[in-house]
Amino acid sequence: MASRRLQTLLCLAWLAGCYAPPDAPPATRVGALETTALVLQAVDAGTGSAISDAEMTVRYLVREPIVFDATSVDRVASGEAYEISHQVGEDNLVLEVRLEADSYHRLDTVFSVARGESAGPLTVRLSRRLDRVAATPPPTPVETSEATPTPSGPDRRPMRTGDRAFNRSNWLEATEAYQSMPRPADDMDGYGRDYLEAKIRQGVAHLNRSEFGRALEVFEEAVELDSPGPDAFLHLAGAQCAVGRTEEGRGTLAGLGRARSRMEPLEQSRVSAMIAYRRGVCTHGEFDRAQTTRERVRSGAQATQELNAFAEGARAMSPVPQDVSEGARAMSPVPQDVYDAVLDAERRVVEIRRLMGGGG
């Protein structure tokens, strides 16, 4: 029930953030029908290039004009631009759009295009999921030894093997494959960025096998690469707390917090929320390791307070408007990883209260 209530609250917050009262009186103004179009192009938020999935699903419905009952669900090639076009007689064509790709977080957004205008192609950035990676097709056979790297760069076969195992939740096979990846010569090239993401997946796989010490080593290596990004530090802090190095974990989170000013507003908001979540999880770990009643009461109360504060703050997050072009604007909803963290935080609070004798 808590999950269902949370989903309802987040949906209401999203809709409230997207709504803007009309400047004119509510009377509908209808003119000549004019073709109004929106063109979208999905890209990877991390690289700015095309997403790794070959296909994606585009869903949309027309919010305005309200007389329309127009919806569409299409499975399209991710590397091609997608066009939505309608003839409208009112001032704007307002569309609710959802983009879905297997290896990325779902994105819900709203676009408004003035009647008779054509907006785009607009780039819509999708954030990659760490727990679901698109399987890369096997390399084309070549007339060389199987162990010989291709002329285009380092041998990616261990990475591809690890990705396929990770996608099947085969954590042992994933960790063994990722361990064989050749280290990049240049952290900023294409292979270097993919290597960093694979190292984070390797660390997550170790965590799923309860190999906390090994996960810590992997995340420590990841943050030493060039431009590791905030998620690497969030995972490093989680691993530090998991092995009992609580003060180091909090220090890592504090350092990341000081770096937020250099991030874009949407990323800054997401990272701030995830820092609060990681702090609560770190304190929850202290509660699990507490040896005395006094320690359990102190850490349990603090963890409950931190996790509840994070959840309340996350529910209050509202979509941030993005001016993606002169002809359209979009709203970005609460990030999926923050939403998932809220569910986990609520579960942890219930568990702490149960163990402390306070019920659910």
C-alpha positions in Angstrom: 0.0 0.0 0.0 2.9 2.4 0.8 4.3 1.8 -2.7 0.9 2.5 -4.3 0.5 5.7 -2.2 4.0 6.8 -3.2 3.3 6.2 -6.9 0.1 8.3 -6.6 1.9 11.1 -4.8 4.7 11.2 -7.4 2.3 11.2 -10.3 0.3 14.0 -8.7 3.6 16.0 -8.1 4.6 15.4 -11.7 1.3 16.6 -13.1 1.3 19.6 -10.8 4.8 20.5 -11.9 3.8 20.3 -15.6 0.6 22.3 -15.3 0.7 26.0 -16.0 -2.5 28.2 -15.8 -3.5 29.8 -19.0 -2.8 33.5 -19.5 -6.0 34.0 -21.4 -9.6 33.4 -20.3 -10.7 29.8 -20.4 -12.7 30.2 -23.6 -11.2 28.1 -26.4 -9.8 30.0 -29.4 -10.1 28.1 -32.6 -8.5 29.2 -35.9 -7.7 27.6 -39.2 -6.3 24.1 -39.0 -2.5 24.1 -39.4 -0.1 21.2 -39.4 1.9 21.3 -36.2 4.9 18.9 -35.7 7.4 17.7 -33.1 10.5 15.7 -34.0 12.4 13.8 -31.3 15.8 12.1 -31.2 16.8 10.0 -28.2 20.5 10.2 -27.1 22.5 8.7 -24.2 22.6 11.2 -21.4 26.2 10.1 -20.5 27.7 10.2 -24.0 25.5 12.5 -26.0 25.5 10.0 -28.8 22.8 7.5 -29.9 21.5 5.1 -27.3 22.9 1.6 -27.3 19.5 -0.1 -27.8 18.6 -0.7 -31.5 14.9 0.0 -30.8 12.8 2.0 -28.4 9.1 2.5 -27.7 7.5 5.9 -28.1 4.1 6.5 -26.4 2.3 9.8 -26.6 -1.1 11.3 -26.1 -2.5 14.7 -27.1 -3.3 16.8 -24.0 -4.4 19.8 -26.0 -6.6 20.3 -28.0 -8.8 18.5 -25.6 -11.2 17.5 -28.3 -8.6 15.1 -29.6 -8.6 11.5 -28.5 -5.2 10.9 -30.2 -2.7 8.4 -28.8 0.0 6.3 -30.3 2.4 3.5 -29.3 5.2 2.8 -31.7 8.3 0.6 -31.7 10.9 2.5 -33.7 14.6 2.4 -34.6 16.4 4.4 -31.8 18.9 5.9 -34.3 16.2 7.6 -36.3 14.3 10.8 -35.5 10.6 10.3 -34.5 8.0 12.8 -35.8 4.6 13.5 -34.2 2.3 15.6 -36.4 -1.3 16.8 -36.1 -3.5 19.5 -37.6 -4.8 21.8 -34.9 -6.8 24.9 -34.8 -6.0 26.0 -31.2 -3.0 28.0 -30.1 -0.8 25.0 -29.1 -0.3 21.3 -29.6 0.5 19.9 -26.1 1.8 16.3 -26.0 2.6 13.9 -23.2 5.4 11.7 -24.4 7.0 8.6 -22.9 10.2 7.0 -24.2 11.2 3.5 -23.2 14.4 1.5 -24.0 15.5 -1.7 -22.3 18.9 -0.4 -21.1 17.7 3.1 -20.0 15.4 4.6 -17.4 11.9 5.4 -18.8 11.4 9.1 -19.5 8.1 10.9 -19.3 7.9 14.5 -20.5 5.6 17.1 -21.9 6.1 19.2 -25.0 4.2 22.3 -26.3 4.4 23.4 -29.9 2.8 26.6 -31.2 0.2 26.0 -33.9 1.7 25.8 -37.4 5.2 25.4 -36.1 7.6 22.5 -36.5 9.9 22.0 -33.5 13.0 19.8 -33.6 14.7 17.6 -34.0 14.9 17.8 -30.2 17.4 15.7 -28.4 15.9 13.8 -25.4 18.5 12.5 -23.0 17.9 9.0 -21.5 19.8 7.9 -18.4 21.4 4.4 -18.6 20.3 1.8 -16.1 23.1 0.1 -14.3 21.0 -3.1 -13.7 19.9 -3.6 -17.3 22.4 -3.4 -20.1 21.6 -4.0 -23.7 23.3 -7.1 -25.0 25.8 -6.3 -27.6 25.8 -8.7 -30.6 28.9 -10.9 -30.9 31.7 -9.5 -33.0 32.0 -10.4 -36.7 34.4 -13.3 -37.1 37.8 -12.3 -38.4 40.7 -14.2 -39.9 42.8 -13.9 -36.7 43.2 -15.6 -33.4 40.1 -15.3 -31.2 42.3 -13.7 -28.5 43.7 -11.0 -30.8 42.2 -7.5 -30.3 40.6 -5.9 -33.4 42.5 -3.1 -35.1 39.8 -0.6 -34.0 40.9 -0.7 -30.3 41.0 -2.8 -27.2 39.3 -6.2 -27.1 35.7 -5.6 -26.0 34.8 -9.3 -25.8 35.2 -9.5 -22.0 33.0 -6.4 -21.6 30.3 -7.9 -23.9 30.4 -11.2 -22.1 30.1 -9.4 -18.8 27.2 -7.3 -20.0 25.3 -10.3 -21.2 25.9 -12.1 -17.9 24.9 -9.0 -15.9 21.7 -8.7 -17.9 20.8 -12.3 -16.9 21.7 -11.5 -13.3 24.5 -14.1 -13.5 26.7 -12.1 -11.1 29.6 -14.6 -10.9 30.0 -14.9 -14.6 29.7 -11.1 -14.9 32.4 -10.4 -12.3 34.8 -12.9 -13.9 34.3 -11.4 -17.4 34.6 -7.8 -16.3 37.8 -8.7 -14.5 39.4 -9.6 -17.8 38.7 -6.3 -19.5 41.9 -4.5 -20.8 42.4 -1.2 -19.1 41.9 1.8 -21.5 45.0 3.8 -22.6 42.9 6.9 -22.7 40.0 7.3 -20.2 38.2 9.9 -22.3 37.9 7.8 -25.5 34.8 5.7 -26.4 36.2 2.6 -24.9 37.3 4.4 -21.8 33.8 5.7 -21.1 32.4 2.2 -21.7 35.1 0.7 -19.4 34.1 3.1 -16.6 30.4 2.0 -16.9 31.4 -1.6 -17.0 33.5 -1.2 -13.8 30.5 0.2 -12.0 28.4 -2.8 -13.2 31.2 -5.1 -12.0 31.1 -3.5 -8.6 27.3 -3.8 -8.4 27.6 -7.5 -9.3 30.1 -8.0 -6.5 27.6 -6.3 -4.1 24.9 -8.6 -5.3 27.2 -11.5 -4.3 27.8 -9.9 -0.9 31.5 -9.5 -1.9 31.7 -6.0 -0.3 35.5 -5.8 0.0 36.0 -6.7 -3.7 33.2 -4.2 -4.7 35.0 -1.5 -2.7 38.3 -2.2 -4.7 36.4 -2.0 -8.0 34.7 1.3 -7.1 38.0 2.7 -5.8 39.5 1.9 -9.2 36.5 3.5 -11.0 36.8 6.9 -9.3 40.5 7.0 -10.3 39.5 7.1 -13.9 39.2 10.4 -15.7 35.8 12.1 -15.2 34.1 9.2 -13.3 30.8 11.0 -12.7 28.7 11.2 -9.5 27.3 7.7 -9.6 30.8 6.2 -9.2 31.2 8.2 -6.0 27.7 7.3 -4.7 28.6 3.6 -5.2 32.0 4.0 -3.6 30.4 5.6 -0.5 27.9 2.7 -0.4 30.7 0.2 -0.5 32.7 2.0 2.1 29.7 2.0 4.5 29.0 -1.6 3.7 32.4 -2.7 5.0 32.1 -0.6 8.1 34.2 2.3 6.9 31.4 4.7 7.8 33.3 7.9 8.3 35.1 7.4 4.9 31.7 6.8 3.3 30.3 10.0 4.7 33.4 11.8 3.7 33.0 10.6 0.1 29.4 11.8 0.2 30.4 15.2 1.6 33.0 15.6 -1.1 30.4 14.8 -3.8 28.1 17.3 -2.2 30.7 20.1 -2.5 31.0 19.3 -6.2 27.3 19.7 -6.9 27.7 23.4 -7.9 29.4 22.3 -11.1 26.5 20.1 -12.2 23.4 21.0 -14.3 20.3 21.8 -12.2 18.5 18.5 -12.9 21.6 16.4 -12.1 22.3 18.5 -9.0 18.8 17.8 -7.7 19.1 14.1 -8.4 22.6 13.8 -6.8 21.4 15.8 -3.7 18.6 13.3 -3.2 20.8 10.3 -3.7 23.4 11.7 -1.2 20.7 12.0 1.4 19.6 8.4 0.6 23.1 7.0 0.9 23.6 8.7 4.2 20.5 7.0 5.6 21.6 3.7 4.2 25.0 4.2 5.8 23.5 4.8 9.2 21.2 1.8 8.7 24.4 -0.3 8.4 25.6 1.1 11.7 22.3 0.0 13.2 22.8 -3.6 11.8 26.3 -3.8 13.3 25.4 -2.2 16.7 26.5 -4.3 19.6 24.8 -2.6 22.5 21.2 -1.5 23.2 22.3 2.2 23.4 24.1 2.0 20.0 21.1 0.3 18.4 18.7 2.9 19.8 20.9 5.8 18.7 21.7 4.5 15.2 18.1 3.2 14.6 16.6 6.6 15.5 19.1 8.4 13.3 18.7 6.1 10.4 14.9 6.4 10.6 15.1 10.2 10.7 17.6 10.4 7.7 15.6 7.9 5.6 12.3 9.6 6.3 13.8 13.0 5.6 15.1 11.8 2.3 11.8 10.2 1.3 9.9 13.4 2.2 12.3 15.5 0.2 12.1 13.2 -2.8 8.3 13.4 -2.8 8.6 17.2 -2.9 10.8 17.1 -5.9 9.0 18.7 -8.8 9.8 18.5 -12.5 12.2 21.1 -13.8 11.4 22.9 -17.0 13.9 22.6 -19.8 14.0 25.0 -22.8 15.0 22.5 -25.4 14.3 24.9 -28.4 12.5 28.0 -29.3 9.4 26.0 -30.4 8.9 23.6 -27.5 9.6 23.1 -23.9 9.8 19.9 -21.8 9.4 18.9 -18.2 11.7 16.2 -16.7 10.0 14.1 -14.0 11.5 12.7 -10.8 14.4 10.4 -11.8 13.8 6.7 -11.7 16.7 6.0 -9.4 15.4 8.5 -6.8 11.9 6.8 -7.0 13.5 3.4 -6.5 15.5 4.7 -3.6 12.3 6.1 -1.9 10.8 2.6 -2.0 13.9 1.1 -0.5 14.1 3.8 2.2 10.5 3.1 3.2 11.3 -0.6 3.4 14.3 0.0 5.6 12.3 2.2 8.0 9.7 -0.5 8.4 12.5 -3.0 9.1 14.2 -0.8 11.7 10.9 -0.2 13.5 10.2 -3.9 13.5 13.6 -4.8 15.0 13.3 -2.0 17.6 9.9 -3.3 18.6 7.9 -0.4 17.2 5.9 -2.4 14.6 5.5 -1.5 11.0 
